[in-house]
Amino acid sequence: MVALLDTEAPAIGTDPTGPGGTGHSDAWAPFDVTRIELSERDRRRAVSDLDERVDCGDHSVRLLVVHDGDGEQFVAVVLGDVCGRCDVMVRQVDEEILLLIGGRPVVGPQILLGVPPVSAFAGATRTDGDVSPALRSLFARSGALSVVLTPG
Protein backbone atom coordinates (compact mmCIF):
# COMPACT_ATOMS: atom_id res chain seq x y z
CA MET A 1 0.00 0.00 0.00
CA VAL A 2 1.28 3.50 -0.81
CA ALA A 3 1.78 5.82 2.19
CA LEU A 4 -0.37 8.72 1.03
CA LEU A 5 0.03 10.98 4.05
CA ASP A 6 3.67 10.42 5.01
CA THR A 7 4.99 13.98 5.46
CA GLU A 8 8.36 12.70 6.69
CA ALA A 9 9.28 11.28 3.26
CA PRO A 10 11.97 13.18 1.34
CA ALA A 11 9.96 13.10 -1.89
CA ILE A 12 6.25 13.75 -2.12
CA GLY A 13 4.13 10.79 -3.18
CA THR A 14 4.03 8.78 -6.33
CA ASP A 15 1.67 8.62 -9.28
CA PRO A 16 -0.05 5.23 -8.81
CA THR A 17 -1.61 5.24 -12.26
CA GLY A 18 1.70 5.03 -14.09
CA PRO A 19 3.84 7.35 -16.19
CA GLY A 20 0.90 9.11 -17.85
CA GLY A 21 -1.13 9.29 -14.67
CA THR A 22 -4.38 9.62 -16.59
CA GLY A 23 -5.97 6.22 -16.02
CA HIS A 24 -8.26 5.21 -13.18
CA SER A 25 -6.81 2.66 -10.80
CA ASP A 26 -8.46 1.39 -7.61
CA ALA A 27 -5.85 -1.33 -7.05
CA TRP A 28 -3.45 0.94 -5.14
CA ALA A 29 -6.00 2.73 -2.95
CA PRO A 30 -6.73 1.96 0.71
CA PHE A 31 -10.34 1.13 1.59
CA ASP A 32 -11.11 4.50 3.22
CA VAL A 33 -10.27 6.58 0.14
CA THR A 34 -12.82 9.02 -1.27
CA ARG A 35 -12.74 9.51 -5.04
CA ILE A 36 -14.31 12.74 -6.28
CA GLU A 37 -15.33 13.27 -9.91
CA LEU A 38 -15.14 16.95 -10.87
CA SER A 39 -17.17 18.97 -13.38
CA GLU A 40 -17.25 22.42 -14.92
CA ARG A 41 -20.10 23.22 -12.51
CA ASP A 42 -17.74 22.52 -9.59
CA ARG A 43 -15.22 24.96 -11.09
CA ARG A 44 -17.79 27.80 -10.98
CA ARG A 45 -19.18 27.17 -7.47
CA ALA A 46 -16.78 29.22 -5.36
CA VAL A 47 -14.92 32.47 -5.85
CA SER A 48 -11.23 32.13 -6.67
CA ASP A 49 -9.19 34.46 -4.49
CA LEU A 50 -5.83 33.43 -5.88
CA ASP A 51 -4.37 31.26 -8.65
CA GLU A 52 -0.68 32.07 -8.97
CA ARG A 53 2.60 30.36 -9.81
CA VAL A 54 5.05 30.58 -6.92
CA ASP A 55 8.74 29.63 -6.84
CA CYS A 56 9.06 27.00 -4.14
CA GLY A 57 12.43 25.39 -3.58
CA ASP A 58 13.98 24.45 -6.92
CA HIS A 59 10.66 24.34 -8.80
CA SER A 60 7.47 26.34 -9.16
CA VAL A 61 4.04 25.36 -7.85
CA ARG A 62 0.51 26.71 -8.24
CA LEU A 63 -1.02 28.32 -5.17
CA LEU A 64 -4.84 28.18 -5.19
CA VAL A 65 -7.20 29.86 -2.71
CA VAL A 66 -11.01 29.74 -2.98
CA HIS A 67 -13.90 30.80 -0.76
CA ASP A 68 -17.68 30.57 -0.87
CA GLY A 69 -20.50 32.83 0.33
CA ASP A 70 -20.56 31.14 3.75
CA GLY A 71 -17.01 32.24 4.57
CA GLU A 72 -15.53 28.81 3.97
CA GLN A 73 -11.99 29.12 2.54
CA PHE A 74 -9.45 26.57 1.33
CA VAL A 75 -5.83 26.90 0.23
CA ALA A 76 -3.81 24.36 -1.75
CA VAL A 77 -0.52 23.93 -3.55
CA VAL A 78 -0.64 22.08 -6.87
CA LEU A 79 2.51 20.11 -7.62
CA GLY A 80 3.19 19.17 -11.22
CA ASP A 81 0.70 19.27 -14.07
CA VAL A 82 -2.66 17.92 -12.89
CA CYS A 83 -4.69 19.33 -15.82
CA GLY A 84 -6.80 16.64 -17.46
CA ARG A 85 -5.65 13.93 -15.05
CA CYS A 86 -7.81 11.45 -13.18
CA ASP A 87 -7.30 10.30 -9.60
CA VAL A 88 -4.93 13.08 -8.59
CA MET A 89 -3.77 12.38 -5.05
CA VAL A 90 -4.72 14.99 -2.42
CA ARG A 91 -2.55 15.12 0.69
CA GLN A 92 -3.45 17.02 3.84
CA VAL A 93 -0.67 19.32 5.01
CA ASP A 94 -0.51 21.64 8.00
CA GLU A 95 -1.37 25.01 6.42
CA GLU A 96 1.41 26.72 8.37
CA ILE A 97 4.08 24.73 6.47
CA LEU A 98 2.25 24.22 3.16
CA LEU A 99 4.87 25.98 1.00
CA LEU A 100 7.75 24.32 2.86
CA ILE A 101 6.33 20.88 2.10
CA GLY A 102 5.59 22.01 -1.47
CA GLY A 103 9.26 22.88 -1.88
CA ARG A 104 10.36 19.27 -1.46
CA PRO A 105 11.36 17.20 -4.47
CA VAL A 106 8.25 16.05 -6.31
CA VAL A 107 7.49 12.60 -7.71
CA GLY A 108 4.22 12.70 -9.65
CA PRO A 109 1.56 15.39 -9.77
CA GLN A 110 -0.61 15.94 -6.70
CA ILE A 111 -2.44 18.53 -4.63
CA LEU A 112 -1.39 19.54 -1.13
CA LEU A 113 -4.41 20.79 0.80
CA GLY A 114 -3.63 23.17 3.65
CA VAL A 115 -5.54 22.27 6.80
CA PRO A 116 -5.36 23.64 10.35
CA PRO A 117 -3.16 21.35 12.48
CA VAL A 118 -6.14 19.61 14.13
CA SER A 119 -8.58 19.77 11.20
CA ALA A 120 -7.81 16.91 8.79
CA PHE A 121 -10.79 17.61 6.52
CA ALA A 122 -13.02 18.48 9.49
CA GLY A 123 -15.91 20.49 8.13
CA ALA A 124 -14.83 19.79 4.57
CA THR A 125 -16.16 16.25 4.54
CA ARG A 126 -19.82 15.69 5.31
CA THR A 127 -21.35 12.62 6.90
CA ASP A 128 -22.60 11.44 3.49
CA GLY A 129 -19.00 11.28 2.24
CA ASP A 130 -19.32 14.31 -0.03
CA VAL A 131 -17.09 17.37 0.33
CA SER A 132 -18.01 21.03 0.58
CA PRO A 133 -18.74 22.97 -2.63
CA ALA A 134 -15.77 25.30 -2.01
CA LEU A 135 -13.38 22.35 -1.72
CA ARG A 136 -14.82 20.73 -4.88
CA SER A 137 -14.33 24.06 -6.63
CA LEU A 138 -10.70 24.26 -5.53
CA PHE A 139 -10.01 20.77 -6.88
CA ALA A 140 -11.81 21.52 -10.17
CA ARG A 141 -9.90 24.79 -10.62
CA SER A 142 -6.66 22.80 -10.45
CA GLY A 143 -7.64 21.25 -13.79
CA ALA A 144 -7.91 17.68 -12.45
CA LEU A 145 -10.81 15.55 -13.70
CA SER A 146 -10.98 13.60 -10.42
CA VAL A 147 -9.12 13.56 -7.12
CA VAL A 148 -8.53 10.98 -4.41
CA LEU A 149 -8.77 11.96 -0.70
CA THR A 150 -7.78 9.90 2.29
CA PRO A 151 -8.81 10.71 5.86
CA GLY A 152 -6.22 12.16 8.23
C-alpha positions in Angstrom: 0.0 0.0 0.0 1.3 3.5 -0.8 1.8 5.8 2.2 -0.4 8.7 1.0 0.0 11.0 4.0 3.7 10.4 5.0 5.0 14.0 5.5 8.4 12.7 6.7 9.3 11.3 3.3 12.0 13.2 1.3 10.0 13.1 -1.9 6.3 13.8 -2.1 4.1 10.8 -3.2 4.0 8.8 -6.3 1.7 8.6 -9.3 -0.1 5.2 -8.8 -1.6 5.2 -12.3 1.7 5.0 -14.1 3.8 7.4 -16.2 0.9 9.1 -17.9 -1.1 9.3 -14.7 -4.4 9.6 -16.6 -6.0 6.2 -16.0 -8.3 5.2 -13.2 -6.8 2.7 -10.8 -8.5 1.4 -7.6 -5.9 -1.3 -7.1 -3.5 0.9 -5.1 -6.0 2.7 -3.0 -6.7 2.0 0.7 -10.3 1.1 1.6 -11.1 4.5 3.2 -10.3 6.6 0.1 -12.8 9.0 -1.3 -12.7 9.5 -5.0 -14.3 12.7 -6.3 -15.3 13.3 -9.9 -15.1 17.0 -10.9 -17.2 19.0 -13.4 -17.3 22.4 -14.9 -20.1 23.2 -12.5 -17.7 22.5 -9.6 -15.2 25.0 -11.1 -17.8 27.8 -11.0 -19.2 27.2 -7.5 -16.8 29.2 -5.4 -14.9 32.5 -5.8 -11.2 32.1 -6.7 -9.2 34.5 -4.5 -5.8 33.4 -5.9 -4.4 31.3 -8.7 -0.7 32.1 -9.0 2.6 30.4 -9.8 5.1 30.6 -6.9 8.7 29.6 -6.8 9.1 27.0 -4.1 12.4 25.4 -3.6 14.0 24.5 -6.9 10.7 24.3 -8.8 7.5 26.3 -9.2 4.0 25.4 -7.9 0.5 26.7 -8.2 -1.0 28.3 -5.2 -4.8 28.2 -5.2 -7.2 29.9 -2.7 -11.0 29.7 -3.0 -13.9 30.8 -0.8 -17.7 30.6 -0.9 -20.5 32.8 0.3 -20.6 31.1 3.7 -17.0 32.2 4.6 -15.5 28.8 4.0 -12.0 29.1 2.5 -9.4 26.6 1.3 -5.8 26.9 0.2 -3.8 24.4 -1.8 -0.5 23.9 -3.5 -0.6 22.1 -6.9 2.5 20.1 -7.6 3.2 19.2 -11.2 0.7 19.3 -14.1 -2.7 17.9 -12.9 -4.7 19.3 -15.8 -6.8 16.6 -17.5 -5.6 13.9 -15.1 -7.8 11.4 -13.2 -7.3 10.3 -9.6 -4.9 13.1 -8.6 -3.8 12.4 -5.1 -4.7 15.0 -2.4 -2.5 15.1 0.7 -3.5 17.0 3.8 -0.7 19.3 5.0 -0.5 21.6 8.0 -1.4 25.0 6.4 1.4 26.7 8.4 4.1 24.7 6.5 2.3 24.2 3.2 4.9 26.0 1.0 7.8 24.3 2.9 6.3 20.9 2.1 5.6 22.0 -1.5 9.3 22.9 -1.9 10.4 19.3 -1.5 11.4 17.2 -4.5 8.2 16.0 -6.3 7.5 12.6 -7.7 4.2 12.7 -9.6 1.6 15.4 -9.8 -0.6 15.9 -6.7 -2.4 18.5 -4.6 -1.4 19.5 -1.1 -4.4 20.8 0.8 -3.6 23.2 3.6 -5.5 22.3 6.8 -5.4 23.6 10.4 -3.2 21.4 12.5 -6.1 19.6 14.1 -8.6 19.8 11.2 -7.8 16.9 8.8 -10.8 17.6 6.5 -13.0 18.5 9.5 -15.9 20.5 8.1 -14.8 19.8 4.6 -16.2 16.2 4.5 -19.8 15.7 5.3 -21.3 12.6 6.9 -22.6 11.4 3.5 -19.0 11.3 2.2 -19.3 14.3 0.0 -17.1 17.4 0.3 -18.0 21.0 0.6 -18.7 23.0 -2.6 -15.8 25.3 -2.0 -13.4 22.4 -1.7 -14.8 20.7 -4.9 -14.3 24.1 -6.6 -10.7 24.3 -5.5 -10.0 20.8 -6.9 -11.8 21.5 -10.2 -9.9 24.8 -10.6 -6.7 22.8 -10.4 -7.6 21.2 -13.8 -7.9 17.7 -12.5 -10.8 15.5 -13.7 -11.0 13.6 -10.4 -9.1 13.6 -7.1 -8.5 11.0 -4.4 -8.8 12.0 -0.7 -7.8 9.9 2.3 -8.8 10.7 5.9 -6.2 12.2 8.2 
